[in-house]
Amino acid sequence: MTGKPASQSQVIMTELVLPNDTNQLGNLLGGRLMHWIDIAAALAAQRHSGKVCVTASVDEISFHEPIKLGHVVHIQAVITRAFRTSMEVQVTVEREDPLHNSRARTSSAFLTFVAIDQYGKPLPAPPVIPETDDERRRYEQAAMRREVRLRSRAAMEGTHP
């Protein structure tokens, strides 16, 4: 199977925070942001694999600061590494305050996706070809995060990886 550069999977989504997206304090609902993160990550996995992809796991999502009503949300997703059938996607979120001309990184997450066939069976994932130093670093770190996920799952199930 031919590998693909990580850069070819990159997805950038832009969303405007509207009243229906906020809580009583005028902050973007965490669940709405998680929804947007999941969509961006799924698109990156699909772009990389060329197949329909489903969410297999979501690692920690960090909310560093609130996103307010009227802010513009920029969500960037990119494949960090592919394993046999799974693909890790890194997602970063920035908020833009158009009235004060400011931007800040507000959230980050790692998600794992699997490409599936029409019967829901996992399909092999194309390898990721890291091209930059940053991509190589993320590629190596993805193996460490995967090991942590597998050990954690095994510990919760009472088995060994």
HELIX and SHEET records of a PDB file:
HELIX    1   1 ALA A    6  SER A    9  5                                   4    
HELIX    2   2 PRO A   19  ASP A   21  5                                   3    
HELIX    3   3 GLY A   30  SER A   49  1                                  20    
HELIX    4   4 ASP A  133  GLU A  157  1                                  25    
SHEET    1   A 2 LYS A   4  PRO A   5  0                                        
SHEET    2   A 2 VAL A 128  ILE A 129  1                                        
SHEET    1   B 5 VAL A  11  LEU A  16  0                                        
SHEET    2   B 5 VAL A  72  ALA A  82 -1                                        
SHEET    3   B 5 SER A  86  ASP A  97 -1                                        
SHEET    4   B 5 SER A 102  ALA A 115 -1                                        
SHEET    5   B 5 CYS A  53  PHE A  63 -1                                        
END                                                                             
